[in-house]
């Protein structure tokens, strides 16, 4: 009886492991390449539509991607997208070519590879790590209901590098 229960459990759980690495079985076949500019999403939304972007509160500038048609895209925050999101001082305002998968219903790009004009992958990884350290330090002193305080919160929403 116990053996039958284990077999039924294994059969029931098998579909959960059938798509290990992603739920989209065809994901590898619909990879695309996009060209655009790396932007600060908050600053761009503030400049474009008056959004109440507060880049200096929790994450500094969240890097996004602006296509030639003017649409803004966010990055899936995973192993390949995280450093690009965090390396704002290094990449904002630069042209990039991204290969990956798009999720149009959420305006998100999952990065498989990225080439940023004048910037190496190693430099992006280092800048992302350094920014993570600053965020971690600021969050350690954060009190419930308060925004963290950054020592280097001297950015400007009106600068040309945010468009």
N, C-alpha and C positions, 0 to 999 in steps of 0.2 A: 504494500500500500504506500509506504514511504517512497519507494522507488518511482511509482507512478506519479506521485505528487511532485517529485523533483523533475521528472520529464515534462510534465505539464507546465511547470514554472519555466523551464528552459525554453520550451516552445513559445510560451507567451512573451518571454523577454527577448527572444531572438531578434525581432524587428528593431528593438532599441539599439542593437549593435550592428545592424546591417548597413547603416550609413555612418559608421564611425568616421570622424573628420568632417562631417557636414551632412545636413539633412537633404540637400539638393543633389540627387544622384547624378544629374547632368551638369553640375556646376563647372567641371573642368572644360566642358565644350562651349560654354558661352562667355568665355573671357574676352574682354575688349580692351582697347587702348584709347586713352583720352589725353588730350593736350589742353593745358589751361594754366592758370596762375594760382599760386598758393596765397591765401588771404587769411586775415583774422575775421572769423565769422561774426563775432560780436561787434567789432568796430565797423565792419562793412554794413551790417544790418542797422546800426545806429546812424551811420552816414546816409544810407539809402532811405530808411523808413522811420528814423527816430526811435528805434528800439531802445529799451532801457538796459543796454549792455553794460555790465560792470566787470570788465575783463580783469581788473586787479583784485577782485574779491576772492575767488576760489581757485581759479586755474590760470590766471593771466590770460593770454590770448589763445583761444582754441583755433588751431589752424584748420582751414577748410580749403576747398578747391572751387575756383570760379571758371566755368567754361566760357567759350567765345559767345554763346547765346545769352550770357548773363546769369545763368542759374548757378546757385551755390550748392555744394555738396559737402557733407561731413564724411569723415573717415570712420570705418568700423575700428573701434579701439581694441586691437589685438596685437599680437607680437610684431606684425609688420606695419601696422598703422600708428601705434602708440608714439614712437619716437618722432614721427613727422608731426603729430598733433602737438607734442611738447616742445619741439625745436623752433618755436616761433621767432626768436631773435635771429635765427640763422636763415629761415626759409621764406618768411612773409615777403611778398612782392616779387618772388622769383617764379619763372616759368618752369613747368614740370610736365613730364610725360608719365602717366600712370597706366599700368596694365593690371587688370583685376576684374572684379565682378561688381555690377551696379545693382542696387536695390531701389528702383525708382519710387516705390510707394513710400519710402522713408528718406529719399535723397541721400543715400549712403553709398560709399564706395569701399569695397573690401580690397585692400592693396595686396597684389601679388609681387609687383616690383614698381619702383619709382626712380626716376632720374630727374634730379633737380639741377637746373643750370648753375654751373660754377660751384657745386657742393657735392662732396663725396658721401657715400652711405655711412662711412665711419664718422665723419663730422656730424652728420644728423644724429647718429646713435649717441655720440658723446654729448651733444647739446641736449638731447632728450633726457639722458641720464642726469645731467647737471640740473635741469629744470625740475625733475622729479625730486632731487635732493632738497631744493628750495621749497617746493610745495610741502614735502614731508615735514620739514622744520617748522614752517608756518602753521601747519595743521596741529602739531604737537601742543602748541600753546592756545589753540582755539577753545573758547568756552561755548557751551550750549547756547544757541540763539544768537551768537555773534559771528561776524565774518572774521576770517583769519587776517592778520596784519603782516604784510610783506615789507621787508626792509628796502626793497628795490621797486616800489610802486610809483615809478615816474614816467609812465607812458602817456601818450596823447592820442585821443581818438581822431583828431583832425589831420594827422600827418599823412603824407603821400604814400608811405609804405603800407597803409591800411586799406587802400582802395581795391 
